[in-house]
Amino acid sequence: MICCGASLAYVLGTFITWRTLAIIGVAPCLLQLVGLLVTPESPRWLARFGHPGAFEAALQKLRGKGTDISDEATGIKDFTEKLQQLPKSKMLDLFQKDYIRAVTVGVGLMVLQQFGGVNAICFYASEIFVSAGFSSGNTGMLAMVAVQIPMTGLGVILMDKAGRRPLLMVSAAGTCLGCLLVGLSFLAKEHHWGKDLNLVLALAGILIFGGSFSLGMGGIPWVIMSEIFPINMKGAAGSLVTLVSWLGSWIVSYAFNFLLVWNSYGTFFIFASICGLTVVFVEQLVPETKGRTLEEIQASMNSSLASPSDI
C-alpha cells in the first residue's frame, strides 16, 4: 500500500503542481486518523500490561472469529511472564550483549537500505533521466511506477514462500545491477559511447533498481525489525531504527546533488558497492524468520529470553 500511494503521488506529480499535490496529501492523513478508531490494540502489549480479557479479544479479532487461538495465547502469556522478570528497558539497554545482534541486524539493514541510494534515485529520478539525456523525466517516472507496483505485489506473495533472506539478497543484487547500469549510462554519456547508449542504460538501470528495491529491500527490513526485538525493547528499538532510517535518508538526499556534480558515474558506482555489501551482510548476519513465531525468533537472538532447550 505504501508503494501504491507513493506511485500515485509520482503519477499525479507529472500533471499537477507540488503545492496542489501537498494539499491532496492531507486527505489520506485524515483517513488514517479515522482508521485508528477501529484498529485493535496489540495483543502482546495488552498481555504485558495485565489486560487478559482485552488481550484475548484483540487476538481473536485479528485472527478471525472461528480461529482457535488457545495455543498462541498460551505462548504469548508464557513469553510475557518471562519478559516481566526483565528490568524496564531504556535506549542504552539496546547495546547490551543480549540485544546487540538484533540491533546490528536492525540498524545495519536500515543503513544499507538508505545508503544504497534509494531516496536519491526516487527523489531525483526525473533529474537523473534529464541528466542522462532524456528530453523530459516524465516518461521515465511513469515507467518506474509501472514496474514498482507489480514487483511489490510479487514480493508480498513470495515473502512467506521463498523467505526473507533469499528475497533480500536477490533484491539487493538487483539494486546493485541497477546502480551499475545508471553509472555506466553517465560514463557512456561523458565518453560518447555509441548513439543513445546512455539513454538505454539509464532507463534500464532505474527500472531494474526500482523493481528490485520494491521486491524486498523496500519492505522486508521493516518486517524483520518488527520481528527480532522482544516486546520490552520494541519501543526503544523502533525509535532507534526509525531515527537511523530517516537520518540516512536525509544525508543521502542532501548530499546527492553535490555527489552528482563531483562525479556522476562515480556516485552510482558507490551506491552499487553498498548494495553489493548488503548481499554479504544479509548472508552473514540476518536470520531467516519465515514460519517462526515472534517468541521463537527473539529467543534465538536474545540470550536472556532463551530457554535451556533453545540453547
Disulfide bonds with the S-S distance in Angstrom:
none
